[in-house]
Amino acid sequence: MKDKIDVFNDTVQKNLKWNFVMHSLDGIFFKIGVCFSDYGTILPSFVAKMTTSNVLIGLITSIQTIAWFLPQIISAYFTESNKLKKPLVLKMGIGQRLPWLLMAISTLFLASKSPGIALTVFFICFFTAMFSGGIQMPIWMDFVARTMPVNWRGRLFGAREFIGGIAGIGVGVIVAYILEKLYFPTNYTICFMMYFFWTSISYIFVALVREEPYPIIRQRTTFKEYLKNIKSIITENKNYGLFLLSQILLRFIIISSAFYTAYAIKVYNATGKTVATFLSLTVICQSIGMLVLGYIGDHKGHINSLRISFTASITGIVIALISNSIEYMYIVFMLHGFGVSGISVSGCNAIIDFCRPEERPTYIGVTGMMIAPVAGFLPVLAGVVIQNNLFGFKTAFLVSAIVAFTGLMILYFFVKEPRVRNVKS
């Protein structure tokens, strides 16, 4: 078996440059598409055009989180024993992209005449795209891990997001023009169409990645036994258990980030152009963060990368708390962008450092399963409370900061960097 693993690792090294380029181009074009319909800025402003409900605005983040994380454990169970991951990644990739085309069509023909129906179609399409991405996530991450050595993954994520982010700065200028100069709903229709177009280009490069069958495959057990194994993972791998606890508490950041745009619109009368500026600042700082934190992740470990990024996110919440003008919100979105970059580059990479290669999908699935209920329902709950004037935006920000800071302290002082540097992956 050792010989087979050596042969596998040699093949990965042989294909390293090609796969690095293909994975990078996939990420770059996907990032460009996402920038046209950013989940934290463009989509909340789109929903706010048709409703004043904070509950529905919060539902965007809840759907993104629940539909993304909850399917992962089921996906991991059914696909962990597959020798090749790319065919599954390509199948679910269609479900990630096609709903945005349907969303664009429904927005064009329904948003003005029947906003209620348009919102319903929007949320169904958005859920479908996120659910497909959630099923794909543990498969895709294992696919990346099988085709890229461990000490190259941080640089890969950093490069694809940095270059995509630089392109996203230009996208931000274009989006600002589209939202400001074109009438609703044509402006948002174009944004959704561009999401579909650019992410469809990224799909081509996913298909061009070279994957070799991994020589060690876990035998599938019954689902009942699989769930028992999950319990032992959390209780016996104590370092991972502490990491998981910290991640659950840190997801309270979502209470704040889900409402930054709504807060700026309702309190400071932010315009479409201002929202597009928020997007540009988020993308710029996310790009810088990807490059810096990717390097730190490869050389100092992904736990250290997460510590830095979550510190930035919580600092952003504190600034939102003390804000008394819209200028503060520019800093908030900059810190938010830098914080998100850490989750993107090191979130999954940190998880798979806790386990053996054949266990990667399960660990990713377990983490998603535990995070989803907390992170998924918090934005809706906060939206209901704010909508009914039980407390305001800043009270939500305060609760978010206190709980997230507790999680950050656990990450800093109790979670140890799990990577074993002298073991090839």
Buried (B, 14 or more C-beta within 10 A) or exposed (E): EEEEBEEBBEBBEEBBEEBBBBBBBBBBBBBBBBBBBBBBBBBBBBBBBBEEBBBBBBBBBBBBBBBBBBBBBBBBBBBBEBEEBBEBBBEBBEBBBBBBBBBBBBBBBBBBEBBEEBBEBBBBBBBBBBBBBBBBBBBBBBBBBBBBBBBBBBBBBBBBBBBBBBBBBEBBBBBBEBBBEBEBBBBBBBBBBBBBBBBBBBBEBBEBBBBBEBBEEBEBEEEEEBEEBBEEBBEEBEBBBBBBBBBBBBBBBBBBBBBBBBBBBBBBEBBBBBBBBBBBBBBBBBBBBBBBBBBBBBEBBBBBBBBBBBBBBBBBBBBBBEBEEBEBBBBBBBBBBBBBBBBBBBBBBBBBBBBEBBBBBBBBBBBBBBBBBBBBBBBBBBBBBBBEEEEEBBBBBBBBBEBBBBBBEBBBEEBEBBBEEEEEB
